[in-house]
Amino acid sequence: MSASSSRLSLRISRQELVLIFITMVWGGTFLVVHRAMAHSGPFFFVGLRFATASLLLAFFFRRYLKQVTWLEIKAGALIGLSIAGGYGLQTWGMQTISSSQSAFITALYVPVVPLLQWLFLRRPPGLMAWLGILLAFTGLVLVAGPQDGSLTLNAGEIATLLSTLAIAAEIILISRYAGQVDVRRVTLIQLMVASACAFVLMIPNGESVPALSTPLLLSALGLGAASALIQVTMNWAQRSVSPTRATVIYAGEPVWAGVVGRLAGERLPAAALLGAALIVCGVIVSELRLRRKKAVPDQAPLEP
């Protein structure tokens, strides 16, 4: 006779542990960005943040830059464009919403990944992915604060929601090229491209260069170092961590952002807290894969 049992793989590798730590750092950056908006326009700050990260990486990785390949330039440019779109829209949105709101809405990029794969790679989402999307969308409605039973999003929430498309593209592109490029060089290229694009986007947004105050420079330096660490680690770890497992780990990012925001005095309404919990559940559920393991049938004894 044979029996079957279901189980979920819960093994955590060294790379995944590092990603968990990076997710904690990532979650803590939301409040810093939110506070920096009092001293700078969004796209200038994003450009300054990634310019600082680029300078730091160029200093530490200067010995490895001579061997850059066209594939690394292509990969870095595509990922950099996604970073500029994702972080630019996210930072723009933080002018009108709290850092906790921004973090939980940003987490929607996880269920967006299977939708993009369906659209561009013709891979339809499975049952768990659809369930995760439903939970995440319900959570979005609660986080956004529905009025009169309808979903009402302000400009900041819409911009943050659009940023999830770019962030999802970033995750897919990093996994696409991670095993074919040098992590140090491609990370530097993507940060340089992201910085240049953000500075260019200042023009349509009507931004001018702000006064370089101490809080602004300290925020840019701290977030530049954090961005360099985050991007290098993501590129390194996702060479061996699948996109699905990586995105489950990244689901912890809004939780850490919410904790930091709470400590700083941000208070989400009860409905928004429920919505935040549903988004995190949706993120995790959308990436669960139930594996069925068949039991080995009993073998008959060998005849002499």
Disulfide bonds with the S-S distance in Angstrom:
none
